[in-house]
């Protein structure tokens, strides 16, 4: 019942903040984006490792081209009836609830246009960096004027190499497809976090079950004392429920790890 009530409340909030987008643009974006994501997940399950990696590279290029094409409309699209995506609000609320120190040094990993970073800033966090592999999306984040630094590069390639951050967070980036960040990035991110600091990732719960997500890598990091799993939280209302989806609550998963 609590999940249902929260889903209703989140949906009502998303509908209240809906942005208008012309039908042709909205339908074309939705068809293209969801098609690429589903295709990327199928490639991720390919048993031929060589073919899988090649497909992953091709999919990454195609996905980034789509992000760049729609960069100036991206915020309107995710706030429109075609997506109703509110994952960044869910994670910002979670961080605000569990971290009272507003002076924390934060990295929004996969910041895109800055949706998560801006919500954290609204909640009083001010020392925020952002990183993304798409330069066109980052132009929108830069215009916000809230980020201390913005880094453009895939993975952690462009980021500082020292333990700079108290908290690294990411919303709607991990596990979407084989070419999106997966557990392979955890160790590199952990190296950027101060000892005792946290890694928080919000994704759709169903993505955790994809075949290309290698949880053995995470278990190894916990066994060897690199990471400690703090908790795993499930929250309804990640985004709009699409017709093909079995999960009718659109459950979000928040993964919280501490760097030992």
Buried (B, 14 or more C-beta within 10 A) or exposed (E): EEEEEBBEEBBEEBEEEBEEBEEEBBEBBBEBBBEBBEBBBBBBEBEEEEEBBEBBEBBBEBBBBBBBBBBEBBBBBBBBBBBBBBBBBBBBBBBBEBBEEEEBBBBBBBBBBBBBBBBBBEBEBEBBBBBBBBBBBBEBBBEBEBBEEBBBEBBBEEBEEEBBBBBBBBBBBBBBBBBBBBBEBBBBBBBBBBEEBBBBBBBBBBBBEBEBBEEEBBEBBEEEEBBBEBEEBEBBBBBBBEEEEEEEBBBBBBBBBBBE
